[in-house]
Amino acid sequence: MKKTVALIALLLAGTAQAASWTRTSNGVTVTPDSGAAKTVTVSVYGDGILHVVATPAQATVAREGSLMVPAPPAATKWSARETGGKLRLETTRDTAEIDLKTGHIRFLAADGSVRLGQSVDPAFAPVSVDGKPYVSVSAQFNRGTDEAVYGLGQHQQGVMNQLGEDVELAQHNMEIAIPFIVSTKNYGLLWDNDGISRFGRPAAYPLLGSGTQVTSNGKPGFTARYYLGDRLAVERQEATINYQFIRDQKNWPEAAKAQTTAATSGQNTAGNAVETQRVVWSGEFTPTAAGLHRFQLYGSSYYKLYVNDQLVLDRWRQNWNPWFANADVELPAGKPVKIRLEWEPNAGYMALFHADPEAEADRNSIRFTSDVGRAVDYWYVPGRDMDDVIAGLRHLTGKSEMMPKWSYGFWQSRQRYNTQDELLGVVREYRRLNIPLDAIVQDWFYWREDDWGSHRFDPKRFPDPQAMVDEVHAANARIMISVWPKFYPTTDTYKELAAKGHVYKGNLEMGNKDWVGPGYLNTDYDPYSAEARAIYWRQIKERLATYGFDAWWLDATEPDMHSNLSIEERILTMGPTARGPGAEFFNSFPLVHAEGVQKGWRELKPDVRPFILTRSGFGGIQRTNSALWSGDVASRWFDLGAQISAGVNLSLSGVPNWTHDIGGFALEDRFLNAKPGSEDLAEWQELNLRWFQFGAFTPLFRSHGEPPHREIFEISPEGSPMRASMVWFTELRYRLLPWVYSLAGATYWQDGSMMRAIAMDFPNDLKAREVTDQYLLGRDFLVAPVTSYKARTRDVWLPGTVRWADFYTGQRVAGGQSVNAAAPFERMPLFVREGAIIPMGPVRQHVNDKPGAPITLHVYTGADGQFALYDDDGSSEAFRKGAYSRIAIRYDDRSGTLTLAPREGKGWKGMPASQTINIRWETPGRALDLDGAADSSISYTGRAITVKRR
């Protein structure tokens, strides 16, 4: 017996995992006693950034390196010591404490408080991808936390604080997946995985009725009633509601089919009247758990969802671009809940999902999951405040590059200019009307119908592209052109790439045709190959760049090869890549694609700043001279409101340059066909005006969308209040150019953020954390867009304990309260923080108009303030070598003195030797007067100067 026990003990000792740790060149590797992780490696980069890799027991393929973090900064001082069963890795900032028994990690601030702490073992599950071994991975931190977190890219649910939300990180037309969060506890976490990931609940929601109890008329499932006009065509039981993808449309009942399309609601393709479709699903869902139930509706066209006869969702989206809408409802257990969904399909898509309540502590935690990975892999970024965290992220993934000054002026675009005469006519009219304009955009389909990817103009519609570009430039404007990663296999460009093996074959093998004309086979190139990127750029250079285009619009960069495919089908269309399986690299296409275009542009024009606009992005995209926009959003009030949190969270993902289609991209038929004098036309115009006012206070100011035409002189009648307001906000944007460009300069020099969550500047204001429809532009402008029809006032939360000035009246209001702000048709509520210094210039017709014009400093008295006025030549790369001007300005309220410090930088060729600077003291109750006389005036020559308030 003793021998048996001894043998068992010996065997156990031989198989047990003994805790140990070793030093690496820049950190430590721990082999814990127990737990799911075989090893945990923590490495130091830069000034206290920590990289954690927890490996599974099973073997996975080796990782080539990080696309988001290709060149992490070298480590500064660090040390490691073991104490009390814990290994402490101490940096010049925070400390990582690793439990040698479990491998769990806590990240401690200098005062010993826990900023981020691992809550449970990481989860690994084997996954085979293209016959290679991978794992799904998941990690959870700060279980039961009350912090606020922001970031995760761009999402369209109207949510600002992402804590407690379930966010899928998968690139889509309107969704930008960046797996990074920044917390009010002053840390950031970059989840280093290129595949589909989730924040919050680890699994995707199941269809309602799948695994849940849904009945109708005493039978399992929903009762589905399909109507053609008022006639009930089909009634049947359906276990779930699922017309989510193209493949699901085969389930549509034959007797309920009608010839409807997106553009011809109520008519068939021949123009004949047809019976309109309508579907109503009804049933009773019996929850098995009490608490917060989450409904998620994936849909397009018109739909309404009722829970217990309460309308919880009422939305519209263009039929070809469905997306999720969320509704949270508190429900008791065991009590049947009535579900009713009404839908007008119009060739759209629909599916209804549901998730049971989670434990409150799990819902309020930091949790990341990825479907395909090799290890739990993340970067911990400490900071003194949230701005410092964003700076750390940029230190890790790349600086946000300096954009050209003209990109901060007004952009006009249209889907689309059909001819070069149309485009030039718009530029001429803006100049004739003296409405400022800096950029015009040539969107897609300037090529011949069967020639997508050729990068050649249709000579019938664009007979002289060079003359078109030259005339735009002669009018002191810039021109951007749309280029796609998409090719028809009949083009010579495709054939060159295909000959080298640099095109994806999945879409071609599926036989998927696009929506142009009769439909054409198409696919994308593979930007994960350096050779492919070089070929792609050379083709564009030889056929487009030679005309002198100023910027590149990279569209459909998710990539979207064929809309409304399932995730599995999308993966098949975009892989394998030159770097690995499509599933592993699902989210990173836009990053490598933009890197190739930026590299090519820099080689072609090494002293001209690139500008790229791309519909999708990934961690590190800011280093590619890329701005992002919010995709083909619907022209509706909800979607206008959703842009606010979308832009703010993208900014807090490290990407400062963002824009959106002013007015929304796609319209309902009631707007498209609105008659003069109709209520629909009045609503459409007001929606556009409110969106335009918001757009003037976003990083990039750009109008774009489907018909009707969006030009100011097209959409607003001459002499109307709408025209006056649109022109006023356009001119205000140009007056504010010294301020806007200074903010832009700070994104490069100080790693700043232009569009800001209120919590960045008021982290202790708990109310401000949850405000979804306001933000700060810079640190001093509080922007409160109007997002409902006919609203002439709106509630505004004034954060903090500072006082705020109404931008228009100058009246002062204490922070820490909600006010009902005036919002007349012509104006959007704006507030300025006391102590703000806002530099303005004259109205310009373009950014280079009136060089050297006086600058007026609007100083909001009542508190101390500071600002850095930045300028450079606006277009070249000379700023990198010191050719710029930065003037630190401080205001001391007690003494009433304004001090301009000596100029930093050596200036640039052609910079005036002196600058006239006017000062207006914006005292309480002093109304806005943009052309009012200065209170003081100085000539600044680069030396320090102080001005006393009178």
JOLINKA-V264140 format. One record per run of one state. SS is the DSSP state (h for helix, s for strand, l for the rest). FROM is the first residue (numbers start at 1). TO is the last residue. Records with the same first field share a line. If there is no record, write none. Layout:
SS=FROM-TO, FROM-TO
This chain:
l=1-1, 16-19, 25-26, 32-38, 46-48, 56-77, 84-85, 92-94, 100-104, 109-113, 119-122, 130-131, 142-148, 155-166, 170-171, 173-174, 184-186, 192-196, 200-205, 208-213, 217-218, 221-221, 229-230, 239-241, 244-245, 252-253, 257-266, 268-272, 274-276, 287-290, 300-300, 308-309, 318-322, 332-335, 345-349, 356-359, 364-365, 374-374, 383-385, 398-404, 409-409, 413-419, 434-438, 443-464, 475-477, 485-485, 488-491, 500-502, 504-505, 511-512, 514-520, 522-522, 526-529, 544-544, 548-550, 556-566, 574-588, 605-611, 615-620, 625-625, 630-633, 635-636, 652-657, 660-661, 663-665, 667-668, 673-678, 696-700, 704-711, 716-720, 736-736, 750-754, 757-757, 762-765, 771-774, 778-780, 785-792, 799-802, 807-811, 815-816, 823-828, 834-836, 841-854, 861-864, 873-877, 882-883, 893-896, 901-903, 905-914, 923-935, 941-944, 949-950
h=2-15, 246-251, 254-256, 360-363, 386-397, 405-408, 420-433, 465-474, 492-499, 506-510, 530-543, 545-547, 567-573, 589-604, 621-624, 637-651, 669-672, 679-695, 712-715, 721-735, 737-749, 758-761, 766-770, 878-881
s=20-24, 27-31, 39-45, 49-55, 78-83, 86-91, 95-99, 105-108, 114-118, 123-129, 132-141, 149-154, 167-169, 172-172, 175-183, 187-191, 197-199, 206-207, 214-216, 219-220, 222-228, 231-238, 242-243, 267-267, 273-273, 277-286, 291-299, 301-307, 310-317, 323-331, 336-344, 350-355, 366-373, 375-382, 410-412, 439-442, 478-484, 486-487, 503-503, 513-513, 521-521, 523-525, 551-555, 612-614, 626-629, 634-634, 658-659, 662-662, 666-666, 701-703, 755-756, 775-777, 781-784, 793-798, 803-806, 812-814, 817-822, 829-833, 837-840, 855-860, 865-872, 884-892, 897-900, 904-904, 915-922, 936-940, 945-948
